[in-house]
Amino acid sequence: MQLNKIPTTVVTGFLGSGKTTLLSNVLKQAAGKRIAVIVNEFGELDIDADLLRSCPLDCDDEQATTSVGENGIYELANGCICCTVEEEFLPVMKQLVERRDDIDHILIETSGLALPKPLVQAFNWPGIKEYCTVDAVITVIDGPAVAAGRFAHDAAQVQAQRLADESLDHDPSLQELLDDQLSAADLVVVSKNDLLDAGERERVQAVISAKVPRAVKTTYISHGEAELDTLMGLDAAAEERIHDVHNHHDHHHVHGEHHDHAHDHFDSFVITLGEVDSDKLQVALKNLLSEFNIFRAKGFAALPGKPMRQVLQAVGKRLDVYFDRPWGTDQPKTQLVFIGKGIEASVIQTALETALV
Ligand SMILES: Nc1nc2c(ncn2[C@@H]2O[C@H](COP(=O)(O)OP(=O)(O)OP(=O)(O)O)[C@@H](O)[C@H]2O)c(=O)[nH]1
């Protein structure tokens, strides 16, 4: 037992797999617990932190999780946590260690392109090891995407590209990323269960069973709804075994130096516009999703005469649109982050400008 160490849950998983949705549910359920949250985004906008922070429409402040400090959410934007462990992650962890008497649990959401291993290894560093332990690494898997063979398919594509282009020699495939995220898992969470039929669930299970030991449990969830007991208090002390976890990317890793990694081959940028017509924006966005290799797009739209902020979330070809909260004191603007391969900001900007009012 690690009675006097702060348990830390590391939530990993590919872009758009459902990590933020899960975290937001945990925070809603964990009323009264003092939880510090570290959110790492690959893109330059802190959209996840913003969504986690914003009070949902039915939010009852009295019930809200007791936050740590000002809002309890620490953002590590604009970089991948596994490559900035020393510069970004450790200073935040040291701040949390200083305030350990006020913290019951730490939750970390890694970027969708991050490898969990370097992060978990950091829990063996002096100054962290004495005070914190990794309660569990939770790997979130996008059920429909895995069922559709998206990761396997992309691996084949990358292989073909490799043959055509020497410069992509070290481009780790998405399948490798999935393998590496799964290899560190103490618990696998398959998200978007509501979108899976029985056959698809079987295909997902077959992929997982081939990659993780039988002792690692898998749970299927919809809309982030999972029992807290399933997610927290696993007491896995993952940092003690992390050296034994084999990763595709281990041979690239040089201690203290930036290593070759999936995100080196991804493009990411932010598009900012004024007020837009919601229907036109969605049409333009859907066209872009089918035309280009966009893995993830997310952000907010400002609609004329609407006090509410509209959230847009694209994962692969699927687009979710909803209102989350009034703009309040924020200046309404339309702003979306894009992550993909071979995509150009100017092309996307021009396409989205057709929605301007
Ligand atoms: N239908 C359905 N949609 C879901 C579920 N979980 C998440 N989503 C949607 O999937 C999209 C991505 O979810 P997020 O929770 O933002 O995913 P993420 O892993 O945090 O994404 P990144 O941080 O960008 O990597 C959003 O539009 C969610 O509403 C689910 O169980 N069912």
The ligand as an SDF file (V2000), in Angstrom:
LIG
                    3D

 32 34  0  0  0  0  0  0  0  0999 V2000
  -21.2840    8.8060  -29.2640 N   0  0  0  0  0  0  0  0  0  0  0  0
  -20.2960    8.9770  -28.3840 C   0  0  0  0  0  0  0  0  0  0  0  0
  -19.4500   10.0060  -28.5410 N   0  0  0  0  0  0  0  0  0  0  0  0
  -18.4490   10.1470  -27.6390 C   0  0  0  0  0  0  0  0  0  0  0  0
  -18.2510    9.2540  -26.5610 C   0  0  0  0  0  0  0  0  0  0  0  0
  -17.1590    9.6330  -25.8620 N   0  0  0  0  0  0  0  0  0  0  0  0
  -16.6900   10.7380  -26.4870 C   0  0  0  0  0  0  0  0  0  0  0  0
  -17.4620   11.0560  -27.5500 N   0  0  0  0  0  0  0  0  0  0  0  0
  -17.2860   12.1820  -28.4820 C   0  0  0  0  0  0  0  0  0  0  0  0
  -16.0540   12.0380  -29.1430 O   0  0  0  0  0  0  0  0  0  0  0  0
  -15.4620   13.3220  -29.3480 C   0  0  0  0  0  0  0  0  0  0  0  0
  -14.0640   13.3580  -28.7330 C   0  0  0  0  0  0  0  0  0  0  0  0
  -14.1850   13.1800  -27.3410 O   0  0  0  0  0  0  0  0  0  0  0  0
  -13.0900   13.7750  -26.3450 P   0  0  0  0  0  0  0  0  0  0  0  0
  -13.4850   13.3380  -24.9870 O   0  0  0  0  0  0  0  0  0  0  0  0
  -12.9060   15.2270  -26.5760 O   0  0  0  0  0  0  0  0  0  0  0  0
  -11.7910   13.0040  -26.8440 O   0  0  0  0  0  0  0  0  0  0  0  0
  -10.2660   13.2400  -26.3760 P   0  0  0  0  0  0  0  0  0  0  0  0
   -9.6430   11.9120  -26.3150 O   0  0  0  0  0  0  0  0  0  0  0  0
  -10.2420   14.0670  -25.1380 O   0  0  0  0  0  0  0  0  0  0  0  0
   -9.7010   14.0990  -27.5860 O   0  0  0  0  0  0  0  0  0  0  0  0
   -8.2220   14.8000  -27.6860 P   0  0  0  0  0  0  0  0  0  0  0  0
   -7.9430   15.4110  -26.3640 O   0  0  0  0  0  0  0  0  0  0  0  0
   -8.4010   15.7990  -28.7730 O   0  0  0  0  0  0  0  0  0  0  0  0
   -7.2650   13.7360  -28.0460 O   0  0  0  0  0  0  0  0  0  0  0  0
  -16.4130   14.3370  -28.7320 C   0  0  0  0  0  0  0  0  0  0  0  0
  -17.2440   14.8480  -29.7560 O   0  0  0  0  0  0  0  0  0  0  0  0
  -17.1980   13.5030  -27.7530 C   0  0  0  0  0  0  0  0  0  0  0  0
  -18.4950   14.0300  -27.5350 O   0  0  0  0  0  0  0  0  0  0  0  0
  -19.1710    8.1500  -26.4210 C   0  0  0  0  0  0  0  0  0  0  0  0
  -19.0770    7.3030  -25.5280 O   0  0  0  0  0  0  0  0  0  0  0  0
  -20.1530    8.0740  -27.3770 N   0  0  0  0  0  0  0  0  0  0  0  0
  1  2  1  0
  2  3  2  0
  2 32  1  0
  3  4  1  0
  4  5  2  0
  4  8  1  0
  5  6  1  0
  5 30  1  0
  6  7  2  0
  7  8  1  0
  8  9  1  0
  9 10  1  0
  9 28  1  0
 10 11  1  0
 11 12  1  0
 11 26  1  0
 12 13  1  0
 13 14  1  0
 14 15  2  0
 14 16  1  0
 14 17  1  0
 17 18  1  0
 18 19  2  0
 18 20  1  0
 18 21  1  0
 21 22  1  0
 22 23  2  0
 22 24  1  0
 22 25  1  0
 26 27  1  0
 26 28  1  0
 28 29  1  0
 30 31  2  0
 30 32  1  0
M  END
$$$$
